[in-house]
Amino acid sequence: ITAHKSQGQTLKKVIVDLGSKWCRGAEKPYVMISCATSLQSLFILRPFNYNKICSHPSQDIRQETLRLDVLNLKT
């Protein structure tokens, strides 16, 4: 089953290949992994490069994180 077809579904067992050349960006891995109901039902076929599936935070997220860090230091 493809990531596109599995979107929004809950599956008893999920086997994903995060090392595949087709698994890029943050959206596809998220869709595939989020179908699993637990860590015990999630199987990752092989080691993968974390940088391949992560996304960089937007400017808005970076600003909000900085604002929260400053508030945390003040309290």
C-alpha positions in Angstrom: 0.0 0.0 0.0 1.4 3.4 -0.8 1.7 6.3 1.6 -1.0 8.2 -0.4 -3.5 5.3 -0.1 -2.8 4.7 3.6 -3.3 8.3 4.6 -5.9 8.6 7.4 -6.0 4.8 8.0 -5.2 2.9 11.2 -3.4 -0.3 10.5 -2.7 -3.2 12.8 0.9 -3.7 11.5 2.9 -1.1 9.6 6.2 -2.0 7.8 8.0 1.0 6.3 11.2 1.4 4.4 12.5 4.8 5.4 15.7 4.1 3.6 13.9 4.0 0.2 14.7 6.6 -2.4 10.9 7.2 -2.6 10.7 8.2 1.1 11.7 11.9 1.2 10.7 14.9 3.1 8.7 14.9 6.3 5.2 14.3 4.9 5.5 10.7 3.5 7.4 9.2 6.5 4.9 10.9 8.8 1.9 9.5 6.9 3.4 6.0 6.9 4.4 6.0 10.6 1.2 7.6 11.8 -0.9 4.7 10.6 0.6 2.5 13.3 -1.4 2.1 16.5 1.7 1.5 18.7 5.5 1.2 18.5 5.1 -2.5 18.8 3.1 -2.6 15.6 5.7 -0.4 13.7 8.5 -2.2 11.8 11.2 -0.2 10.1 12.9 -2.4 7.4 16.5 -0.9 7.5 18.6 1.9 8.9 17.9 5.3 7.5 19.4 8.7 7.3 17.5 11.0 9.8 18.4 14.1 7.7 16.6 12.6 4.8 13.2 12.6 6.5 13.4 15.7 8.7 12.2 19.1 7.7 13.6 22.5 8.8 11.4 24.6 11.0 9.7 27.6 9.4 10.7 31.1 10.3 7.5 31.4 12.4 8.4 28.3 14.4 11.9 29.5 15.0 10.6 32.9 16.2 8.1 31.3 18.5 10.7 28.9 19.9 13.0 31.9 20.6 10.1 33.8 22.3 9.3 30.8 24.5 13.0 30.3 25.4 13.2 34.0 26.5 10.0 33.7 28.6 11.4 30.5 30.2 14.6 32.4 31.2 12.6 35.2 32.7 10.4 33.0 34.9 
